[in-house]
Amino acid sequence: MLDWEGLEALFTFPLHPQEGPFRFQPGPAPQEKPLMPFSALLGEWARVNDEWDRFRTLVDSPSRVLEAIRPKPPYEAFQGGKSVRAAAKAWGVPLLIAMERAYMGVREGDLYPLRRYAWYALRIKYQGRKGKTLEEFGQLQALLDGTRNLGEVIASGVPIGLVRRYLVQALASGELTPPGRGWLLRDLTWEMEREEVT
C-alpha cells in the first residue's frame, strides 16, 4: 500500500472492501518461491484481520498514543506517552504483537489511551499550489505553514475529523508523500471508521 509493502501491509487490508480501485497486471511468473500456498495465505489473512478487529475495539489504531499507568514490564515502553507503533520498535516485535500487548494493557488497566496520535507530530507546509484537496479544506491552508505540527493545528480549534479527512484525501491523491504514508493512511482510515461508530 503506497510505500508500505509485505505481508503486514496486505494483512491490514479488509478481506471484503466496500469500495476502492483495484488493479491487476498480468506478467510473467516470478522466479522467487511463493511466501506460502494461496489457501494458507487466505487463512492467515482472515486470522490476522480478525485479530486487528478485536484489538481495535480498545485501541483504534497503531498511531494512538498510550500512557503507562503502572510502568511495569512490558508496558514501560509507553512511559511518557508513546504510540503502539513506537512501542513495537522499542520491543523489536511485529506491529500485530505490539497491538496485542497494547490491547491487553488497556483491557487490564495498565495502559490508558491519550487523546492524541503519533501523526500529531507531522509538520505539513503548504507549497503555494492549490491542490483540489486543500480547496475543500480551505481553513487549513493558513495553518499549514510548516511552523506548527498537526497537534498544534488541532489544539488551535480545527476539528480532528477535518484534519483526518484532509490527510486521507491528500495521501490518497498523492498531494502528500511523507515517508510511511502507507501505514499512516491505514491508521487514519481505521480511526475514521471508529469515529463513525462512536
Beta strands, then each sheet from edge to edge (+ up, - down):
strand 1: 64-68
strand 2: 82-83
strand 3: 111-117
sheet 1: 2+ 1- 3+
end
